[in-house]
Amino acid sequence: MAALFSDCPQAMSTTLDISEKCHVEFDFSTRHLPKFPLPDGEKDEMSYLASLARQGLTRRYRDVTSELSERLNNELVMIEQMGFAGYFLIVSDFIRYAHSIGVAVGLIVLEPKPKPPATARLFVNPAASGADVGGLSLAGAF
């Protein structure tokens, strides 16, 4: 490092001084998810997610059956119980961008699959923690 900053000899000692003044603690017992910036007129993340999900359901299916509505409602209940509405909105936002540049990905809650495979596990798993939440489907899944 000293060779890289030979033209600025105080860089090494200044870096050390700064690092000694920094103290960071992480609380891993609490989820720290960012807030999704809601469009004007939207009251909260969950109601906005539910609205987008229902729009996605009607786009995907010509006839929204009670079974489809129940599947979606069950997913939304779990997402709300887990406090992950903002997470799904953020993921949806970057997936929307990916689609706009030709990257094939999908968010199942906003674009549900016609029929889950028999081997599929529950999309939202209440026992999941941290980044093990799920939600993305790779190209070909739709």
C-alpha positions in Angstrom: 0.0 0.0 0.0 2.8 2.4 0.9 4.2 2.0 -2.7 0.8 2.8 -4.2 0.6 6.1 -2.2 4.3 7.0 -2.3 3.4 10.5 -3.6 1.2 11.0 -0.5 3.0 9.6 2.5 0.4 10.8 5.1 -2.3 8.7 3.4 -1.3 5.6 5.3 -1.3 7.2 8.8 -4.5 9.2 8.0 -6.2 6.0 6.9 -5.2 4.3 10.2 -6.4 7.3 12.2 -9.8 7.2 10.5 -10.2 3.5 10.9 -9.4 3.7 14.7 -12.2 6.3 15.1 -14.8 4.1 13.4 -17.0 1.8 15.5 -19.8 -0.1 13.8 -22.1 -2.7 15.4 -24.6 -4.7 13.5 -27.8 -6.0 15.0 -28.5 -9.3 13.2 -31.5 -10.1 15.4 -33.6 -7.5 13.6 -34.5 -7.2 9.9 -33.3 -4.0 8.3 -35.2 -3.6 5.0 -35.3 -0.4 3.0 -38.6 1.4 2.6 -40.0 1.5 -0.9 -40.8 5.1 -2.1 -44.5 4.9 -2.8 -46.2 6.8 -5.7 -48.4 9.7 -4.8 -51.8 8.6 -3.4 -50.6 5.2 -2.1 -51.0 4.8 1.6 -48.7 1.9 2.5 -46.4 -0.7 1.0 -48.7 -3.6 1.6 -51.8 -2.1 -0.1 -49.7 -1.0 -3.0 -48.2 -4.4 -3.4 -51.6 -6.1 -3.2 -52.9 -3.7 -5.9 -50.0 -4.5 -8.2 -50.3 -8.2 -7.5 -54.0 -8.2 -8.4 -53.3 -6.2 -11.6 -50.6 -8.8 -12.5 -53.1 -11.6 -11.8 -55.7 -10.1 -14.2 -53.0 -9.5 -16.9 -51.8 -13.1 -16.7 -55.2 -14.8 -16.6 -58.3 -14.0 -18.7 -60.5 -15.7 -16.1 -59.4 -15.1 -12.5 -60.9 -18.1 -10.7 -61.5 -18.2 -7.0 -58.6 -20.7 -6.7 -56.2 -18.2 -8.2 -57.5 -15.4 -6.0 -57.1 -17.6 -3.0 -53.6 -18.5 -3.9 -52.7 -14.8 -4.3 -54.4 -13.8 -1.1 -52.6 -16.5 0.8 -49.2 -15.2 -0.5 -50.1 -11.6 0.3 -51.1 -12.6 3.9 -47.8 -14.3 4.4 -45.9 -11.4 2.9 -47.7 -9.0 5.2 -47.1 -11.3 8.3 -43.4 -11.4 7.5 -43.2 -7.7 6.9 -41.7 -8.1 3.4 -44.0 -5.9 1.3 -41.2 -3.4 0.7 -38.8 -6.1 -0.3 -41.2 -7.4 -3.0 -41.8 -3.9 -4.3 -38.1 -3.2 -4.5 -37.4 -6.6 -6.3 -40.4 -5.8 -8.6 -38.8 -2.5 -9.4 -35.5 -3.9 -10.5 -37.2 -6.7 -12.4 -39.3 -4.2 -14.3 -36.0 -2.4 -15.2 -34.4 -5.8 -16.2 -37.3 -6.5 -18.5 -36.9 -3.0 -20.1 -33.4 -3.9 -21.1 -34.2 -7.4 -22.2 -33.2 -9.5 -19.2 -35.6 -12.4 -18.7 -36.6 -12.6 -15.0 -40.0 -12.5 -13.2 -41.5 -11.8 -9.8 -44.1 -14.5 -9.2 -46.3 -12.5 -6.8 -46.9 -9.9 -9.6 -47.0 -12.4 -12.4 -48.2 -15.7 -11.0 -47.4 -19.0 -12.8 -50.4 -20.7 -14.4 -49.9 -23.9 -12.4 -47.1 -24.6 -9.9 -45.1 -27.8 -10.6 -46.0 -30.7 -8.3 -42.5 -30.4 -6.8 -42.7 -26.7 -6.2 -42.2 -25.6 -2.6 -44.2 -22.8 -1.1 -43.2 -19.5 -2.8 -43.1 -17.4 0.4 -41.8 -19.4 3.3 -42.7 -18.0 6.8 -39.8 -20.0 8.2 -37.3 -18.3 5.9 -35.0 -15.7 7.2 -32.9 -12.9 5.7 -32.1 -13.3 2.1 -33.7 -16.7 1.9 -37.1 -15.3 1.1 -37.5 -16.3 -2.5 -39.5 -14.4 -5.0 -37.5 -14.6 -8.2 -38.0 -16.9 -11.1 -35.4 -17.3 -13.8 -35.9 -17.1 -17.5 -38.2 -19.9 -18.8 -40.2 -20.2 -15.6 -43.1 -18.2 -17.2 
